[in-house]
Amino acid sequence: MSKQEKIVTMFDDIAGTYDVANRVLSFGVDKSWRKDACDKTYELYNQKSIDIILDVACGTGDMCEFWDKHAEKNSVKVKKIVGVDPSTGMLNEAKKKDLNAEFQIAEAKKLPFETDSVDILSISYGLRNVIDRKEGLEEFYRVLKPGGLLVILEFTKLKKASIASRVRDFYMKKILPLVGGLLSKNYEAYSYLPNSIEGFLTKEMLIDELKEIGFDIKVDKGYSLDISTLIISQK
């Protein structure tokens, strides 16, 4: 089994408790990050009619729901919202929610969309789990329309040690695996999270990768002492 397949299997295993664990572990603050990302994107795209919003690594459909709700708030008509994920377990949970979205099995590096067809593509806390990240980012660039927006919410590695980084590391390495493990009965999955952050990129490194592919960075923002990072870039 490949590393990517192991990650997908892990998410299949925790799918049933994923939403509850997320809300508890983030104290619900992740909702405010998602809301802000949606509002900023709609404002930046500045279109009242949008053909397709694609959420990659959509999990249980959280971001699809936020895109839908905040479209109305921003007086935007979205014709189609699609969530894709390689985890059957996660998509089964998403489908139970009866959201205004379609869900499909797909990997980030092989999206079932035509070139230049997607207005907005988002990936929230899933880029770290894409083993072939560069191929994934290039695929995002391919399917986006010229002028389309890529929206990334992610836990990036902090560039240098600070009080914020020490607090985050303590929580991620000590508290999160314990609480997440208790809620999901899968301690390995919630030990994986802090390790995946440590092995990921800094915000600056990720921005450099996006620029190399051809994206133009429009928004670069940290939330909650840079615990979470928002990057919005344009094709």
Rosetta blueprint (number, residue, H / E / L):
1 M L
2 S L
3 K H
4 Q H
5 E H
6 K H
7 I H
8 V H
9 T H
10 M H
11 F H
12 D H
13 D H
14 I H
15 A H
16 G H
17 T H
18 Y H
19 D H
20 V H
21 A H
22 N H
23 R H
24 V H
25 L H
26 S H
27 F L
28 G L
29 V L
30 D H
31 K H
32 S H
33 W H
34 R H
35 K H
36 D H
37 A H
38 C H
39 D H
40 K H
41 T H
42 Y H
43 E H
44 L H
45 Y H
46 N L
47 Q L
48 K L
49 S E
50 I E
51 D E
52 I E
53 I E
54 L E
55 D E
56 V E
57 A L
58 C L
59 G L
60 T L
61 G L
62 D H
63 M H
64 C H
65 E H
66 F H
67 W H
68 D H
69 K H
70 H H
71 A H
72 E H
73 K H
74 N L
75 S L
76 V L
77 K E
78 V E
79 K E
80 K E
81 I E
82 V E
83 G E
84 V E
85 D E
86 P L
87 S L
88 T H
89 G H
90 M H
91 L H
92 N H
93 E H
94 A H
95 K H
96 K H
97 K L
98 D L
99 L L
100 N L
101 A L
102 E E
103 F E
104 Q E
105 I E
106 A L
107 E E
108 A L
109 K L
110 K E
111 L L
112 P L
113 F L
114 E L
115 T L
116 D L
117 S L
118 V E
119 D E
120 I E
121 L E
122 S E
123 I E
124 S E
125 Y L
126 G L
127 L H
128 R H
129 N H
130 V L
131 I L
132 D L
133 R H
134 K H
135 E H
136 G H
137 L H
138 E H
139 E H
140 F H
141 Y H
142 R H
143 V H
144 L E
145 K E
146 P E
147 G E
148 G E
149 L E
150 L E
151 V E
152 I E
153 L E
154 E E
155 F L
156 T L
157 K E
158 L L
159 K L
160 K L
161 A L
162 S L
163 I H
164 A H
165 S H
166 R H
167 V H
168 R H
169 D H
170 F H
171 Y H
172 M H
173 K H
174 K H
175 I H
176 L H
177 P H
178 L H
179 V H
180 G H
181 G H
182 L H
183 L H
184 S H
185 K L
186 N L
187 Y H
188 E H
189 A H
190 Y H
191 S H
192 Y H
193 L H
194 P H
195 N H
196 S H
197 I H
198 E H
199 G L
200 F L
201 L L
202 T E
203 K H
204 E H
205 M H
206 L H
207 I H
208 D H
209 E H
210 L H
211 K H
212 E H
213 I H
214 G L
215 F L
216 D E
217 I E
218 K E
219 V E
220 D E
221 K E
222 G E
223 Y E
224 S L
225 L L
226 D L
227 I L
228 S E
229 T E
230 L E
231 I E
232 I E
233 S E
234 Q E
235 K L
